[in-house]
Amino acid sequence: MEAQRTVYPTSLEALLALARSLALFEQRYGMPSEKFYAQYQVGTLGDGSDMVEWAGDFQHYQAGSFTAGIQGG
């Protein structure tokens, strides 16, 4: 399966998209991303596609690497 890549025109739009994604996961699973990630790191939540995507989004958000892949931002 090929990874989907979205290119945002500005770093602000990329950051907002990540924040929206994290908020949706938090609402769906009823926990803040920080708590999720701590549990994910010790393996208590499994490695389903939602968990992997949420972890990746959280890592990007924490690292500030949301600017990767942005054109002209």
C-alpha positions in Angstrom: 0.0 0.0 0.0 1.4 3.4 -1.0 1.4 6.1 1.6 -0.8 9.1 0.9 1.0 12.5 0.9 -0.7 15.8 1.2 1.1 19.0 0.3 0.0 22.2 2.1 0.7 25.7 0.7 1.8 27.0 4.1 3.3 25.6 7.3 0.4 27.0 9.2 -2.1 25.0 7.1 0.0 21.9 7.7 0.0 22.5 11.5 -3.7 23.0 11.5 -4.3 19.8 9.6 -2.2 17.9 12.1 -4.1 19.5 15.0 -7.4 18.6 13.4 -6.3 15.0 12.9 -5.1 14.7 16.5 -8.4 16.2 17.8 -10.4 13.6 15.8 -8.4 10.7 17.2 -8.7 12.2 20.7 -12.5 12.4 20.3 -12.8 9.0 18.8 -10.8 7.2 21.5 -11.6 9.4 24.4 -8.1 10.3 25.5 -5.5 13.1 24.9 -2.7 12.4 22.4 -0.1 12.6 25.2 -1.7 9.8 27.1 -2.3 7.8 24.0 1.3 8.1 22.9 2.7 7.1 26.3 0.5 3.9 26.2 1.3 3.3 22.5 5.1 3.4 23.3 4.8 0.7 25.8 2.7 -1.5 23.5 -0.6 -1.5 25.4 -2.7 -0.2 22.5 -1.5 -2.5 19.6 -0.5 -1.5 16.2 -3.7 -1.1 14.2 -3.8 1.4 11.4 -5.5 4.1 13.5 -2.9 3.7 16.2 0.0 3.9 13.8 -1.4 7.0 12.1 -2.2 8.7 15.4 1.3 8.0 16.7 2.8 9.3 13.4 0.8 12.5 13.5 1.7 13.0 17.2 5.4 12.5 16.5 5.3 15.0 13.6 3.4 17.5 15.8 5.8 17.2 18.7 8.9 17.4 16.5 7.6 20.3 14.5 8.3 18.5 11.3 4.9 19.4 10.0 6.7 21.6 7.5 8.1 18.6 5.7 6.7 18.3 2.2 5.4 21.9 2.0 5.8 23.8 -1.2 6.7 27.5 -0.8 5.8 27.5 2.9 
